[in-house]
Amino acid sequence: MAWFCNYYQCARCGYEWSDEWSCTCDDDCPHCGARHMSPYESDDLTEVIETSENEFVVLASPETAEHDPDYYEIGRFSTRQQAERFLVTGPELHD
């Protein structure tokens, strides 16, 4: 399942916030309650790289994720460059 961090700015009051979800969906302003604000930007967090001790761990959000990313490990590398290269190879090579 895709996972995104969406960034919003309220058209009514100007309040800015972010929210993570499985799509780039509209949200309601938590400050004034204005409805249906569309994200002005989104970061794709479907696959991420985290550090663990001296390694770089590649995590992916599964198709079953709904209310949180529920990440699982798909690779572990000694350098960030190796982890990034692994992600560039495409999902068909590491599913």
LINZI-V974294 format. One record per backbone hydrogen bond with DSSP energy under -0.5 kcal/mol. CO is the residue of the C=O (numbers start at 1). NH is the residue of the N-H. Records with the same first field share a line. If there is no record, write none. Layout:
# LINZI-V974294
CO=NH + NH
This chain:
# LINZI-V974294
3=45
4=6 + 21
5=43
6=19
7=40 + 41
8=17
10=14
15=10
17=8
19=6
21=4
23=25
27=37
29=33
34=29
37=27
41=7
43=5 + 45
46=61
48=59
50=57
52=55
55=52 + 57
56=77
57=50 + 59
58=74 + 75
59=48
60=72
62=65
69=62
70=62
72=60
75=58
77=56
79=83
80=84
81=85
82=86
83=87
84=88
85=89
87=90
90=93
91=94 + 95
